[in-house]
């Protein structure tokens, strides 16, 4: 027993020495980072700036240095790759600066699973970028307000390139898939220029909305996935009495040899049996939460699925 204790004490002493060495090394890194100036960052190559950000960003205490590093990297990437990396068509928005397009491009890529993109949200994104650049360059900052025509151009562009499928208002179609409502359709109805086919489509959208509105408004909302890490975005509304469920799933990534994705529901009654109102299939509540429900493996961009379940004792 004494030999074992001595061995453990020796190992602990070695680890303590390593920890002290790491702390000294970390302290030297901090001291060097603290001596950095904005002018030195400007003189660095783009590769060195990116390496500095990826390796030591969280260790830089000076917020001004962090902001300068980010702005310099952004400008380097714009010069090297263009303002819009994810969605090149955004470069056609000539009323935006390159910095605004770069940030909006990243914003759309990050937030593409939002149910709606609002005008004031976009304006905030553009103004934050403009203010940041103006402060860095010591120039005058002017608040930007999007005109109706500019906002329409942004929305039309997102819809045309099918990015709007995850950014605009969402409603379920009779087919069970998801349709993406372009505000211009409703404007056509108001002006009397909509075709009978467009009017019928809007009627079905309104009916679907009315059908599920009480559950969406009063039910408990559950996020069932992390869209930044998983291949799908899933969320559900569950009534407070646990007798009704509205599950929504959007497939984000489609690729060859895909495995089946199982969505685990939350907030159900374990002993209840839930019936799919469209197919009539039944599922045990505990099984839906523990094992999950399989999603179809289909080719196609941003396939969307909606399932309405009703609990039966």
GIQUI-V799819 format. One record per pair of residues at least 12 apart in sequence whose C-alpha atoms are under 10 Angstrom apart, sorted by the first residue. I is the first residue (numbers start at 1). J is the second residue. Records with the same first field share a line. If there is no record, write none. Layout:
I->J, J
//
This chain:
26->59
29->56, 59, 60
30->56, 59, 60, 61
31->60
32->60
33->52, 56, 57, 59, 60, 61, 62, 65
34->59, 60, 61, 62, 65
36->60, 62, 65
37->62, 64, 65, 68
38->64, 65, 66, 67, 68, 69, 72
39->65, 68
41->65, 68, 69, 72, 73
42->68, 69, 71, 72, 73
43->72
44->72
45->72, 73, 76
46->72, 73, 74, 75, 76, 77, 80
47->73, 76
48->73
49->69, 70, 72, 73, 76
50->69, 70, 72, 73, 74, 76, 77
52->69
53->66, 69, 70, 73
57->69, 70
64->136
67->132, 133, 136
68->132, 133, 136
71->99, 129, 132, 133, 136
74->99, 102, 103
75->98, 99, 102
77->102
78->98, 99, 101, 102
79->98
82->98, 101, 102
83->97, 98, 99, 100, 101, 102, 103, 104, 105, 106
84->98, 99, 100, 101, 102, 103, 104, 105, 106
85->101, 102, 105, 106, 109
86->102, 105, 106, 108, 109
87->101, 102, 104, 105, 106, 108, 109, 158, 161, 163
88->101, 102, 105
89->105, 157, 158, 161
90->102, 104, 105, 154, 157, 158
91->105
92->153, 154, 157
93->150, 153, 154, 157
94->150
95->146, 150
96->126, 130, 144, 146, 150
97->126, 129, 130
99->126, 129, 130, 132, 133
100->125, 126, 127, 128, 129, 130, 133
101->126, 129
102->129
103->125, 126, 128, 129
104->122, 125, 126, 129
107->122, 125
108->122, 158, 163, 164, 166, 167
109->163
110->227, 228
111->166, 167, 227, 228
112->163, 164, 165, 166, 167, 168, 227, 252
113->163, 164, 165, 166, 167, 168, 227, 228, 232, 233, 234, 250, 252
114->164, 165, 166, 167, 168, 169, 170
115->164, 165, 166, 167, 168, 169, 170, 171, 180
116->164, 165, 166, 167, 168, 169, 170
117->155, 164, 166, 167, 168, 169
118->151, 155, 167, 168, 169
119->145, 146, 147, 148, 151, 152, 154, 155
120->145, 146
122->145, 146, 151, 154
123->143, 144, 145, 146, 151
124->143, 144, 145
126->143, 144, 145, 146
127->141, 142, 143, 144, 145
128->143, 144
130->142, 143, 144
131->143
152->183, 184
155->167, 168, 182, 183
156->182, 183, 184
159->180, 181, 182
162->180, 301, 302
163->302
164->180, 181, 182
165->178, 179, 180, 181, 182, 301, 302, 304
166->178, 179, 180, 250, 252, 302, 304
167->180
168->180, 181, 182, 183
169->181, 182, 183
170->182, 205, 209
171->202, 204, 205, 206, 207, 208, 209, 306
172->204, 205, 206, 207, 208, 209, 212, 248, 304, 305, 306
173->201, 202, 204, 205, 207, 208, 306
174->201, 204, 205, 207, 208
175->305, 306
176->278, 304, 305, 306, 307
177->250, 303, 304, 305, 306
178->248, 249, 250, 302, 303, 304, 305, 306
179->201, 205, 304
180->205
181->201, 202, 205
185->198, 199, 201, 202
186->198, 199, 202
189->202
212->237, 245, 246, 308
214->239
215->237, 238, 239, 240, 244, 245, 246
216->236, 237, 238, 239, 245, 246
217->237, 239
218->237, 238, 239, 240
219->236, 237, 238, 239, 240, 241, 242, 244, 245, 246
220->236, 237, 238, 239, 240, 242, 245, 266, 267
221->235, 236, 237, 238, 239, 246, 266, 267
222->234, 235, 236, 237, 238, 247, 265, 266, 267
223->235, 236, 237, 265, 266
224->236, 247, 248, 249, 263, 264, 265, 266
225->249, 263, 264, 265
227->250, 251, 252
228->252
230->251, 252, 253, 261
231->250, 251, 252, 253, 254, 255, 261
232->249, 250, 251, 252, 253, 254, 261, 262, 263, 295, 302, 303, 304
233->248, 249, 250, 251, 252, 263, 302, 304
234->247, 248, 249, 250, 251, 263, 264, 265, 304, 305, 306
235->247, 248, 249, 250, 263, 265, 266, 306
236->248, 249, 265, 266, 267, 306, 307, 308
237->265, 266, 267, 308
238->265, 266, 267, 268, 309
239->267, 268, 310
240->267, 268
241->267, 268, 269, 311
242->267, 268, 269, 270, 272, 274, 285, 310, 311
243->268, 269, 272, 273, 274, 309, 310, 311, 312, 313
244->268, 274, 275, 308, 309, 310, 311, 312
245->265, 266, 267, 268, 274, 275, 276, 307, 308, 309, 310, 311
246->276, 306, 307, 308, 309, 310
247->263, 265, 305, 306, 307, 308, 309
248->304, 305, 306, 307, 308
249->263, 295, 302, 303, 304, 305, 306, 307
250->295, 301, 302, 303, 304, 305, 306
251->295, 296, 297, 298, 299, 300, 301, 302, 303, 304, 305
252->300, 301, 302, 303, 304
253->299, 300, 301, 302, 303
254->297, 298, 299, 300, 301, 302, 303
255->297, 298, 299, 300, 301
256->299
257->297
258->297, 298, 299
259->295, 296, 297
260->293, 294, 295, 296, 297
261->292, 293, 294, 295, 296, 297
262->288, 291, 292, 293, 294, 295, 296
263->288, 289, 290, 291, 292, 293, 294, 295
264->286, 287, 288, 289, 290, 291, 292, 293, 294
265->285, 286, 287, 288, 289, 290, 291, 292, 293
266->285, 286, 288, 289, 290, 292
267->285, 289
268->284, 285, 286, 288, 289, 311
269->284, 285, 286, 288, 289, 311, 313
270->284, 285, 286, 287, 288, 289, 290
271->284, 285, 286, 287, 311, 312, 313
272->284, 285, 286, 310, 311, 312, 313
273->285, 286, 287, 288, 309, 310, 311, 312, 313
274->288, 308, 309, 310, 311, 312, 313
275->307, 308, 309, 310, 311, 312
276->307, 308, 309, 310, 311
277->307, 308, 309, 310
278->307, 308, 309
279->307, 308
280->309
281->309
282->309, 310, 311, 312
283->309, 311, 312
284->311, 312
285->311, 312
//
